[in-house]
Amino acid sequence: MNFFKLILVFLITTKLFAIADNPDYLIIDKDTVRIQSDPLKDYFKNHPIPENIRTSLSNANWRGYFAYFKLVGDKLVVENIYTEEYKTDEKGNVSFFQVSIYEDIFGKESNFQCDFYSGLLICVFGDVVDYGRLGYSSLYEKYNLIEIKNGLNVKSKELTTEEFKKFRKNYFRYFKDTEEYKTRFNQFKEMGFGPQYNNSIFLIINPGIGRENKALKKKENEFKIEKQIDALMFSISNDFMKTIEIPIN
C-alpha cells in the first residue's frame, strides 16, 4: 500500500470508527434536534475551509466543525457553524468551548442558503435504543425524514425505530444496484479493507495440512472481504440515502 493510499485509509477510518460522531443540528421552531446527515460535506469539497481557520479533529468530531441549520420558509439555510477550541488553566484542567467560524466561511450575510444540497435530513428524537460506533449507526426512538432538493424542503415523514430500520434496509438493497455503490465498494477494496489472504501464515497456523488449495482459499478470502465491506457500507448507509421514496432500479 503506497503512502497516498495509507493516508486515505487513515482519513476514512477516522470517520468510520469514530466514537459516536458529534452531529450537526436542525433548528425547528423552539427545538434543536440532531441530524444524522452532512449537508455541508460536498460544499466543503468544492469550497475548502480556509487553512488559517483551525478546526477541531477528534474521534468525536471527524468533520472538524458543528453546523446548525434551520428552515426559513421552505429554504434550508446555515444558521451558524462552530469549531471546538480548548484552554488549559493553571492546574492543568482542560475545558472545551465552541467558537463561531460563520463569517470566516460564509461572510457577513446571515442564513447562508444551501441551494447546493439535495439529500435527506435524518432528524432523530428521544433516547438511543441501539448504540452504534460506526458513523451515524446509532438508532433512536423516533425519526423525522426531511427530503431536500436544491436547498428546498420537498416533503417529510415521521418514522418509528422499527420503521426506520426497515426503510434503511430497503434503501440499501436499492443502493447496492447503483453505480455509486460499485464505485465506493471498489474504493474500499483497493485500499485494503477486509481480511488479507496469506497462504504461508495459514500453513504455519495449521501444520500438517499438506498442499493447500490456493485458488480455493483465495476465493474464500475474497468472499469474506466482500461481506465485510458490504457490512461496513451498510453501517454508514445514512450517507447514501437521498429521498424518502425509495427509487426503483
JOWO-V829384 format. One record per residue. N is the residue number from 1. RES is the residue in three letters. PSI is psi in whole degrees, 0 to 359 (999 if undefined). Layout:
N,RES,PSI
N,RES,PSI
This chain:
1,MET,123
2,ASN,174
3,PHE,319
4,PHE,315
5,LYS,325
6,LEU,318
7,ILE,318
8,LEU,317
9,VAL,317
10,PHE,314
11,LEU,319
12,ILE,315
13,THR,334
14,THR,321
15,LYS,310
16,LEU,321
17,PHE,23
18,ALA,156
19,ILE,107
20,ALA,81
21,ASP,134
22,ASN,125
23,PRO,174
24,ASP,174
25,TYR,153
26,LEU,126
27,ILE,118
28,ILE,107
29,ASP,243
30,LYS,1
31,ASP,149
32,THR,116
33,VAL,152
34,ARG,146
35,ILE,135
36,GLN,57
37,SER,163
38,ASP,77
39,PRO,334
40,LEU,359
41,LYS,307
42,ASP,329
43,TYR,316
44,PHE,344
45,LYS,322
46,ASN,339
47,HIS,76
48,PRO,147
49,ILE,131
50,PRO,142
51,GLU,334
52,ASN,355
53,ILE,112
54,ARG,118
55,THR,147
56,SER,151
57,LEU,108
58,SER,174
59,ASN,334
60,ALA,354
61,ASN,76
62,TRP,338
63,ARG,332
64,GLY,7
65,TYR,165
66,PHE,121
67,ALA,143
68,TYR,125
69,PHE,163
70,LYS,164
71,LEU,120
72,VAL,102
73,GLY,239
74,ASP,2
75,LYS,132
76,LEU,126
77,VAL,159
78,VAL,120
79,GLU,320
80,ASN,163
81,ILE,138
82,TYR,156
83,THR,160
84,GLU,125
85,GLU,172
86,TYR,158
87,LYS,154
88,THR,129
89,ASP,182
90,GLU,341
91,LYS,0
92,GLY,6
93,ASN,134
94,VAL,131
95,SER,141
96,PHE,149
97,PHE,158
98,GLN,141
99,VAL,128
100,SER,133
101,ILE,21
102,TYR,307
103,GLU,327
104,ASP,332
105,ILE,314
106,PHE,355
107,GLY,190
108,LYS,343
109,GLU,127
110,SER,165
111,ASN,62
112,PHE,124
113,GLN,136
114,CYS,52
115,ASP,353
116,PHE,349
117,TYR,130
118,SER,122
119,GLY,195
120,LEU,120
121,LEU,116
122,ILE,97
123,CYS,133
124,VAL,145
125,PHE,153
126,GLY,198
127,ASP,161
128,VAL,127
129,VAL,344
130,ASP,106
131,TYR,134
132,GLY,140
133,ARG,335
134,LEU,122
135,GLY,232
136,TYR,45
137,SER,352
138,SER,144
139,LEU,142
140,TYR,174
141,GLU,319
142,LYS,156
143,TYR,148
144,ASN,112
145,LEU,126
146,ILE,115
147,GLU,125
148,ILE,133
149,LYS,119
150,ASN,40
151,GLY,3
152,LEU,141
153,ASN,115
154,VAL,311
155,LYS,166
156,SER,162
157,LYS,134
158,GLU,140
159,LEU,151
160,THR,175
161,THR,311
162,GLU,322
163,GLU,322
164,PHE,320
165,LYS,317
166,LYS,318
167,PHE,314
168,ARG,319
169,LYS,315
170,ASN,323
171,TYR,321
172,PHE,326
173,ARG,319
174,TYR,315
175,PHE,328
176,LYS,341
177,ASP,5
178,THR,160
179,GLU,328
180,GLU,318
181,TYR,313
182,LYS,320
183,THR,312
184,ARG,318
185,PHE,313
186,ASN,327
187,GLN,314
188,PHE,317
189,LYS,318
190,GLU,333
191,MET,3
192,GLY,18
193,PHE,145
194,GLY,171
195,PRO,145
196,GLN,135
197,TYR,129
198,ASN,102
199,ASN,324
200,SER,319
201,ILE,320
202,PHE,317
203,LEU,328
204,ILE,318
205,ILE,332
206,ASN,69
207,PRO,151
208,GLY,1
209,ILE,327
210,GLY,208
211,ARG,128
212,GLU,142
213,ASN,94
214,LYS,321
215,ALA,319
216,LEU,316
217,LYS,321
218,LYS,319
219,LYS,318
220,GLU,320
221,ASN,319
222,GLU,323
223,PHE,318
224,LYS,319
225,ILE,314
226,GLU,318
227,LYS,318
228,GLN,319
229,ILE,321
230,ASP,316
231,ALA,320
232,LEU,316
233,MET,326
234,PHE,324
235,SER,337
236,ILE,26
237,SER,342
238,ASN,329
239,ASP,337
240,PHE,352
241,MET,122
242,LYS,337
243,THR,157
244,ILE,317
245,GLU,125
246,ILE,124
247,PRO,156
248,ILE,125
249,ASN,999
